[in-house]
Amino acid sequence: MRLLGLVLLAALMTLSLVWPPPAAAEPTDGEAPELVLFYGDGCPYCEMEREWLDEVRREYPDLTVREYEVWYDEDNQTLLMEVAADLGFEVQGVPVTVLGERHWIGFSDPLRDDMVVAIEAALAENAAGDVSAETAPQTTAIEVPLLGEVTLGDSLVASTLLIGFVDGMNPCSLWVITVLLAIVVRTGDRGRVFAIGITFLLVTALINGLFIMGVYSALGLVSHLGTVQVVVALVAGAFGVIGIKDYVAFKQGVTMSISDSAKPGLYHRMRRAAGHEALLPALAATAVLAMGASLLEIPCTAGFPLLWAGLLEANGVGPAEAVGLLVLYLIPFLLDELIVFTVAVVTMRSLKMQERHGRLLKLVAGTMMLALAITVLVDPEAMSDPGTAVLVFLGAFGAATLIHLTWSRWGRDLDRDGAGEHRIPPRQRSDVR
C-alpha cells in the first residue's frame, strides 16, 4: 500500500511541476474576420470540417468562410505555402484552417471548440474593437530541441503526462537499471556511476521515443480506416488484462516480462559494461546494453505508446505538436528511473527490485491501461479534458488498490486453508525479471 501511495503522490507532483501554465493568445488586428480552409479532396477529416463549416456559416453570418482545395489545385497549393510562410508554420497535412493570426492543423472536437472560441472572439473584436483576454483560447508554448518553440493547445497535456508517468513504471526497465547500478556501485567510483547511469537513461529515452513516434506515424498512415480506433483499444486492453494477470499469477501463462532465456545474456552484458577499466568503452558498452534492453522491455508496456498515439490521432494532433507532447511524455516517463539513479549516485547503494514491487507495478499499469483502452473505445476525445483525464487515472488507481486489498486478503486465506490447486503460489525469493 505504501508503494501504491507513493506512485499516486509522485504522479500528482509530476503533473503539478511540469504542466505548463496557459498563456493568452495575442489579439487580432481588428479587421473583418475571415476563416480560410485549405482541404484535400478525399480527406475524411476535411469533409467533416466542411460539413461543420456549413453550420458555422448559418450561425455566424458576419463571418466570411473561404475554402481552397490543395491536393489537385497547384495554385491553391502555392497560396497555402504563402500563408504558412506569412504565419510562420510548416504545412504538415490537411485540413489547415486559418483565422487572422491563428491556424489549426487537423480537425477534431477539441479543435472545433477552439475554433468556435476564436471565431466568437474575432467577431466580438470586429464589433466592439476590443477582445477580452479571458475569451482568448488557451495555448501553451514549450521549447523542443532542434525544433524550437512548439505551441500546444490545452488538450491532451494532462493525459500525456499521466500516461508517460505510468508507462515509466515499467518493472522490466527498473529491474535492468537497478541490477546495472548495483554492479557499478561496487567499483566505489561515484563519477563512474553517474556517467554510466546517465548514458543508460539517455539511450533508453531515445529508443523509447523513436518507438513511440514510430507507432504514431504508423497510425497516421492508416488513420482513414474506421477500425483503427477499435483495434488500438482492443490490443491495448489485452495488454492491460495480461498486466493484471501478472499480478495475480506472476510468470504463469502469457506474460509481459523479460523471458528467463534472455536473463543470462543481460547479466553478462551488464558485467561486461561495468567491467571495462576505461570509461569510454564502458559507456559504449552501456549504450549497446541500453538499446538491447529497451527492445526487450517494449512488450512490457507497449500498450501505453499505442494508446497515446491513438489519442493523438483521434484528436487530430499534427506531427509538430506530437513531438512537443512527446517531450512532455518522456519527462515523467524517466522519473522513477531518475529516482533510482539519484539514490545510487548519492548513497552509492542501489535499490533492489523485488518481485512484490514488480507485481504491484504490473497491477497499476494493467488497470490504467485497461481504463484507457475503454476510454479510447467509448470516447477518445474525452481525454483532451484535463479533469476527465485525471478522473480516469484516479478511477483506475482506485480499482488497482481494491484488487490489491482483495487479492492480498484472499491469498492469505487460501494459504491458511490449503485450497489444493487453487492455492496461491509461494512468493519467489529471486528478484523480479
C-alpha positions as CSV (number, residue, x, y, z in Angstrom):
1,M,0.0,0.0,0.0
2,R,2.8,2.4,0.7
3,L,4.2,1.8,-2.8
4,L,0.8,2.5,-4.3
5,G,0.5,5.7,-2.3
6,L,4.0,6.9,-3.4
7,V,3.1,6.1,-7.0
8,L,-0.1,8.3,-6.8
9,L,1.8,11.1,-5.0
10,A,4.6,11.1,-7.5
11,A,2.1,11.3,-10.4
12,L,0.3,14.3,-8.9
13,M,3.6,16.0,-8.1
14,T,4.8,15.4,-11.7
15,L,1.6,16.8,-13.1
16,S,1.8,20.0,-11.0
17,L,5.6,20.5,-11.7
18,V,5.7,20.1,-15.4
19,W,2.3,21.0,-16.7
20,P,3.0,24.5,-18.2
21,P,0.6,27.4,-17.3
22,P,-1.6,28.6,-20.2
23,A,-0.9,31.9,-21.9
24,A,-3.5,34.1,-23.6
25,A,-3.4,34.4,-27.4
26,E,-2.5,37.7,-28.9
27,P,-5.4,39.8,-30.0
28,T,-6.1,40.1,-33.8
29,D,-5.7,43.4,-35.7
30,G,-9.4,44.3,-35.8
31,E,-10.0,43.5,-39.5
32,A,-13.2,41.9,-40.6
33,P,-12.9,38.2,-39.6
34,E,-12.3,35.7,-42.4
35,L,-11.9,32.0,-41.9
36,V,-9.9,30.1,-44.6
37,L,-9.9,26.3,-45.0
38,F,-7.3,24.5,-47.1
39,Y,-8.6,21.0,-47.7
40,G,-7.8,17.9,-49.8
41,D,-10.5,16.2,-52.0
42,G,-11.0,12.8,-50.4
43,C,-9.6,13.6,-46.9
44,P,-12.2,12.4,-44.3
45,Y,-11.3,15.0,-41.7
46,C,-11.6,17.7,-44.3
47,E,-15.1,16.6,-45.2
48,M,-16.0,16.6,-41.5
49,E,-14.8,20.1,-41.2
50,R,-16.6,21.3,-44.4
51,E,-19.9,19.9,-43.1
52,W,-19.3,21.7,-39.8
53,L,-18.5,25.0,-41.7
54,D,-21.9,24.8,-43.3
55,E,-23.3,25.2,-39.8
56,V,-20.8,27.9,-39.0
57,R,-22.0,30.0,-42.0
58,R,-25.6,29.8,-40.8
59,E,-24.8,30.5,-37.1
60,Y,-22.2,33.3,-37.8
61,P,-23.4,35.2,-40.9
62,D,-20.9,38.0,-40.3
63,L,-18.0,35.6,-40.7
64,T,-16.5,35.1,-44.2
65,V,-15.6,31.5,-44.9
66,R,-13.4,30.6,-47.9
67,E,-12.4,27.1,-49.0
68,Y,-9.4,26.1,-51.2
69,E,-8.7,22.5,-52.4
70,V,-4.9,21.9,-52.3
71,W,-4.4,18.3,-53.3
72,Y,-5.2,18.8,-57.0
73,D,-5.0,22.6,-57.5
74,E,-1.5,23.8,-57.8
75,D,-2.4,27.5,-57.5
76,N,-4.1,26.7,-54.1
77,Q,-1.1,24.8,-53.0
78,T,1.1,27.9,-53.7
79,L,-1.4,30.0,-51.8
80,L,-1.3,27.6,-48.8
81,M,2.5,27.8,-48.8
82,E,2.5,31.6,-48.9
83,V,0.0,31.7,-46.0
84,A,2.1,29.3,-44.0
85,A,5.2,31.3,-44.6
86,D,3.5,34.5,-43.5
87,L,2.2,33.0,-40.3
88,G,5.4,31.1,-39.6
89,F,4.2,27.4,-39.5
90,E,5.1,24.3,-41.6
91,V,2.4,22.6,-43.6
92,Q,2.2,19.1,-42.2
93,G,-1.1,17.9,-43.7
94,V,-4.7,18.9,-44.2
95,P,-7.1,20.3,-43.2
96,V,-5.4,23.6,-42.4
97,T,-7.7,26.3,-41.0
98,V,-6.6,30.0,-40.7
99,L,-8.4,32.8,-38.9
100,G,-6.4,36.0,-38.5
101,E,-3.1,35.2,-37.0
102,R,-4.2,31.8,-35.8
103,H,-4.1,28.4,-37.6
104,W,-5.2,24.8,-36.9
105,I,-3.9,21.6,-38.5
106,G,-6.4,18.7,-38.4
107,F,-9.9,18.6,-37.2
108,S,-11.5,17.1,-34.1
109,D,-13.9,18.1,-31.4
110,P,-11.3,19.9,-29.2
111,L,-10.0,21.8,-32.3
112,R,-13.6,22.7,-33.4
113,D,-14.3,24.1,-29.9
114,D,-11.1,26.1,-30.0
115,M,-12.1,27.5,-33.4
116,V,-15.5,28.5,-32.1
117,V,-13.9,30.4,-29.3
118,A,-11.6,32.1,-31.7
119,I,-14.5,32.9,-34.2
120,E,-16.6,34.5,-31.4
121,A,-13.6,36.5,-30.1
122,A,-12.8,37.7,-33.7
123,L,-16.5,38.7,-34.3
124,A,-16.7,40.5,-30.9
125,E,-13.4,42.4,-31.6
126,N,-14.7,43.4,-35.0
127,A,-17.9,44.7,-33.5
128,A,-16.5,46.4,-30.4
129,G,-12.9,46.9,-31.3
130,D,-11.6,45.0,-28.3
131,V,-11.2,41.4,-27.2
132,S,-11.0,40.3,-23.6
133,A,-8.0,38.1,-22.8
134,E,-10.4,35.9,-20.9
135,T,-12.2,34.9,-24.1
136,A,-9.0,34.1,-26.0
137,P,-8.2,30.4,-26.4
138,Q,-5.5,29.0,-24.1
139,T,-2.3,27.8,-25.5
140,T,1.0,26.5,-24.1
141,A,4.4,27.1,-25.7
142,I,7.3,24.7,-25.0
143,E,10.9,24.7,-26.3
144,V,11.6,21.5,-28.2
145,P,15.3,20.6,-29.0
146,L,16.1,21.1,-32.8
147,L,12.5,22.3,-33.5
148,G,12.4,25.4,-31.3
149,E,9.2,26.7,-29.8
150,V,6.1,24.5,-30.3
151,T,2.7,25.7,-29.3
152,L,0.3,23.2,-27.8
153,G,-3.4,23.6,-27.1
154,D,-4.6,22.7,-23.6
155,S,-5.8,19.4,-24.9
156,L,-4.0,16.1,-24.1
157,V,-1.3,17.7,-22.0
158,A,-2.6,16.2,-18.7
159,S,-3.3,12.8,-20.4
160,T,0.2,12.8,-21.9
161,L,1.9,13.5,-18.6
162,L,-0.1,10.8,-16.8
163,I,0.3,8.2,-19.5
164,G,4.1,8.9,-19.6
165,F,4.3,8.5,-15.8
166,V,2.5,5.2,-15.7
167,D,4.5,3.9,-18.8
168,G,7.7,4.7,-16.9
169,M,6.6,2.4,-14.1
170,N,8.0,-0.5,-16.2
171,P,9.2,-3.3,-13.9
172,C,11.4,-4.7,-16.7
173,S,13.2,-1.4,-17.2
174,L,13.5,-0.8,-13.4
175,W,15.0,-4.3,-12.9
176,V,17.6,-3.7,-15.6
177,I,18.8,-0.3,-14.3
178,T,18.8,-1.5,-10.6
179,V,21.0,-4.5,-11.5
180,L,23.3,-2.5,-13.6
181,L,23.8,0.2,-10.9
182,A,24.3,-2.5,-8.3
183,I,27.2,-3.8,-10.4
184,V,28.7,-0.4,-11.0
185,V,28.3,0.8,-7.4
186,R,30.7,-2.0,-6.3
187,T,33.5,0.0,-8.0
188,G,33.2,2.7,-5.4
189,D,33.6,5.4,-8.1
190,R,30.7,7.9,-7.9
191,G,31.7,9.6,-11.2
192,R,31.6,6.3,-13.0
193,V,28.1,5.5,-11.5
194,F,26.9,8.9,-12.7
195,A,28.3,8.6,-16.2
196,I,27.0,5.0,-16.8
197,G,23.6,5.8,-15.3
198,I,23.1,8.9,-17.4
199,T,24.2,7.1,-20.6
200,F,21.7,4.3,-19.9
201,L,18.8,6.7,-19.2
202,L,19.5,8.9,-22.3
203,V,19.7,5.9,-24.7
204,T,16.6,4.3,-23.1
205,A,14.7,7.6,-23.6
206,L,15.9,7.9,-27.2
207,I,14.9,4.3,-28.2
208,N,11.5,4.6,-26.5
209,G,10.9,8.0,-28.1
210,L,11.7,6.6,-31.5
211,F,9.4,3.7,-30.9
212,I,6.5,5.9,-29.7
213,M,6.9,8.2,-32.7
214,G,7.0,5.2,-35.0
215,V,3.7,4.0,-33.6
216,Y,2.2,7.5,-34.0
217,S,3.4,7.6,-37.6
218,A,2.1,4.2,-38.4
219,L,-1.3,5.0,-37.1
220,G,-1.3,8.2,-39.1
221,L,-0.8,6.2,-42.3
222,V,-3.9,4.1,-41.6
223,S,-6.0,6.7,-39.7
224,H,-8.5,6.8,-42.6
225,L,-9.6,3.2,-41.7
226,G,-12.6,3.3,-39.4
227,T,-11.5,0.2,-37.5
228,V,-8.1,1.6,-36.3
229,Q,-9.5,3.1,-33.1
230,V,-11.2,-0.2,-32.2
231,V,-8.1,-2.3,-32.9
232,V,-5.9,0.1,-30.8
233,A,-8.3,-0.2,-27.9
234,L,-8.6,-4.0,-28.1
235,V,-4.9,-4.6,-28.4
236,A,-4.1,-2.2,-25.5
237,G,-6.9,-3.7,-23.5
238,A,-5.4,-7.1,-24.0
239,F,-2.0,-5.8,-22.7
240,G,-3.9,-4.4,-19.6
241,V,-5.6,-7.7,-18.9
242,I,-2.2,-9.5,-19.1
243,G,-0.7,-7.0,-16.7
244,I,-3.4,-7.6,-14.2
245,K,-2.9,-11.4,-14.7
246,D,0.8,-11.0,-14.0
247,Y,-0.1,-9.6,-10.6
248,V,-2.3,-12.5,-9.5
249,A,-0.4,-15.2,-11.4
250,F,3.2,-14.0,-11.9
251,K,5.1,-15.6,-14.8
252,Q,2.3,-18.1,-15.4
253,G,0.8,-18.4,-18.9
254,V,1.1,-15.4,-21.2
255,T,3.3,-12.7,-19.6
256,M,4.8,-9.4,-20.4
257,S,8.1,-9.9,-18.6
258,I,11.7,-10.4,-19.7
259,S,12.0,-14.1,-20.6
260,D,14.2,-16.3,-18.5
261,S,16.2,-17.2,-21.6
262,A,17.2,-13.5,-22.0
263,K,18.4,-13.0,-18.5
264,P,21.8,-14.7,-18.7
265,G,22.7,-12.6,-21.7
266,L,21.6,-9.4,-20.0
267,Y,23.6,-10.3,-16.9
268,H,26.7,-11.0,-19.0
269,R,26.4,-7.7,-20.9
270,M,25.9,-5.7,-17.7
271,R,29.0,-7.2,-16.1
272,R,31.0,-6.5,-19.3
273,A,29.7,-2.9,-19.4
274,A,30.7,-2.2,-15.8
275,G,33.9,-4.2,-16.0
276,H,35.8,-2.0,-18.6
277,E,38.6,-0.1,-16.8
278,A,38.5,2.7,-19.3
279,L,35.4,4.9,-19.1
280,L,34.7,5.4,-22.8
281,P,34.5,1.6,-23.6
282,A,32.3,1.2,-20.5
283,L,29.9,4.0,-21.8
284,A,29.8,2.4,-25.3
285,A,29.0,-1.0,-23.8
286,T,26.3,0.7,-21.6
287,A,24.8,2.3,-24.7
288,V,24.6,-1.0,-26.5
289,L,23.2,-2.7,-23.4
290,A,20.5,0.1,-23.1
291,M,19.5,-0.4,-26.8
292,G,19.2,-4.2,-26.4
293,A,17.3,-3.9,-23.0
294,S,14.9,-1.3,-24.4
295,L,13.9,-3.7,-27.2
296,L,13.3,-6.5,-24.7
297,E,11.3,-4.1,-22.5
298,I,9.0,-2.7,-25.1
299,P,6.4,-5.6,-24.8
300,C,6.2,-5.0,-21.0
301,T,4.1,-1.8,-21.5
302,A,3.7,-1.5,-25.3
303,G,0.0,-0.7,-24.8
304,F,0.7,2.8,-23.4
305,P,2.5,4.2,-26.5
306,L,-0.2,2.6,-28.7
307,L,-3.0,4.2,-26.6
308,W,-1.2,7.6,-26.5
309,A,-0.7,7.6,-30.3
310,G,-4.3,6.6,-30.8
311,L,-5.4,9.5,-28.7
312,L,-3.3,11.9,-30.7
313,E,-4.8,10.6,-34.0
314,A,-8.4,10.7,-32.6
315,N,-7.9,14.3,-31.6
316,G,-6.3,15.4,-34.9
317,V,-2.8,16.3,-33.5
318,G,-0.2,17.1,-36.2
319,P,3.4,16.0,-36.2
320,A,5.0,19.1,-34.8
321,E,2.5,19.2,-31.8
322,A,3.1,15.4,-31.4
323,V,6.8,16.0,-31.0
324,G,6.1,18.6,-28.4
325,L,3.8,16.3,-26.5
326,L,6.4,13.5,-26.8
327,V,8.9,15.7,-24.9
328,L,6.3,16.1,-22.1
329,Y,5.7,12.3,-22.2
330,L,9.4,11.5,-21.7
331,I,9.7,13.8,-18.6
332,P,7.5,11.7,-16.3
333,F,8.5,8.5,-18.2
334,L,12.0,8.8,-16.8
335,L,11.0,10.0,-13.3
336,D,11.1,6.6,-11.5
337,E,14.4,5.6,-13.1
338,L,15.9,9.0,-12.2
339,I,14.9,8.4,-8.6
340,V,16.7,5.0,-8.7
341,F,19.7,6.7,-10.3
342,T,19.8,9.6,-7.9
343,V,19.7,7.2,-4.9
344,A,22.6,5.2,-6.3
345,V,24.8,8.4,-7.0
346,V,24.1,10.0,-3.6
347,T,24.3,6.9,-1.3
348,M,26.5,4.6,-3.5
349,R,23.9,1.9,-2.9
350,S,21.5,0.5,-5.5
351,L,17.8,0.0,-4.8
352,K,16.7,-3.6,-5.2
353,M,13.7,-4.5,-7.4
354,Q,11.8,-7.3,-5.6
355,E,9.1,-9.5,-7.1
356,R,6.4,-7.9,-5.0
357,H,7.3,-4.5,-6.3
358,G,7.2,-5.7,-9.9
359,R,3.8,-7.3,-9.4
360,L,2.3,-4.1,-7.9
361,L,3.6,-2.1,-10.8
362,K,2.1,-4.5,-13.2
363,L,-1.2,-4.3,-11.5
364,V,-1.3,-0.4,-11.5
365,A,-0.1,-0.3,-15.2
366,G,-2.6,-3.0,-16.2
367,T,-5.6,-1.4,-14.6
368,M,-4.7,2.0,-16.1
369,M,-4.1,0.5,-19.5
370,L,-7.5,-1.2,-19.4
371,A,-9.2,2.0,-18.3
372,L,-7.5,4.0,-21.1
373,A,-8.5,1.3,-23.6
374,I,-12.1,1.5,-22.6
375,T,-12.0,5.3,-22.8
376,V,-10.4,5.3,-26.3
377,L,-13.1,2.8,-27.4
378,V,-16.0,4.8,-26.0
379,D,-14.9,8.5,-26.3
380,P,-11.2,9.2,-27.0
381,E,-11.8,12.9,-27.3
382,A,-12.8,13.0,-23.6
383,M,-9.2,12.6,-22.7
384,S,-8.4,16.0,-24.1
385,D,-10.1,17.5,-21.0
386,P,-7.6,17.6,-18.1
387,G,-10.3,16.9,-15.5
388,T,-11.6,13.9,-17.3
389,A,-8.0,12.5,-17.7
390,V,-7.3,12.8,-14.0
391,L,-10.6,11.2,-13.1
392,V,-9.9,8.2,-15.4
393,F,-6.5,7.7,-13.9
394,L,-7.8,8.1,-10.3
395,G,-10.5,5.6,-11.0
396,A,-8.0,3.1,-12.4
397,F,-5.7,3.6,-9.4
398,G,-8.7,3.0,-7.1
399,A,-9.5,-0.2,-8.9
400,A,-5.9,-1.3,-8.6
401,T,-6.0,-0.6,-4.9
402,L,-9.2,-2.6,-4.5
403,I,-7.8,-5.5,-6.4
404,H,-4.6,-5.5,-4.3
405,L,-6.5,-5.4,-1.0
406,T,-9.0,-8.1,-2.1
407,W,-6.3,-10.4,-3.6
408,S,-4.0,-10.0,-0.6
409,R,-6.7,-11.0,1.8
410,W,-7.9,-13.8,-0.4
411,G,-4.4,-15.1,-0.9
412,R,-3.7,-15.2,2.8
413,D,-6.9,-17.1,3.4
414,L,-6.0,-19.6,0.7
415,D,-2.6,-20.1,2.1
416,R,-4.1,-20.7,5.5
417,D,-6.8,-23.1,4.4
418,G,-4.6,-25.0,1.9
419,A,-7.0,-24.8,-1.0
420,G,-5.4,-27.5,-3.2
421,E,-4.8,-26.5,-6.8
422,H,-6.3,-23.0,-6.1
423,R,-3.6,-22.2,-3.5
424,I,-1.6,-19.0,-4.3
425,P,1.9,-19.9,-5.4
426,P,4.5,-19.1,-2.7
427,R,6.5,-15.9,-3.3
428,Q,9.7,-16.4,-5.1
429,R,12.9,-15.2,-3.4
430,S,14.6,-14.1,-6.6
431,D,14.4,-10.6,-8.0
432,V,11.7,-9.8,-10.4
433,R,12.7,-10.1,-14.0
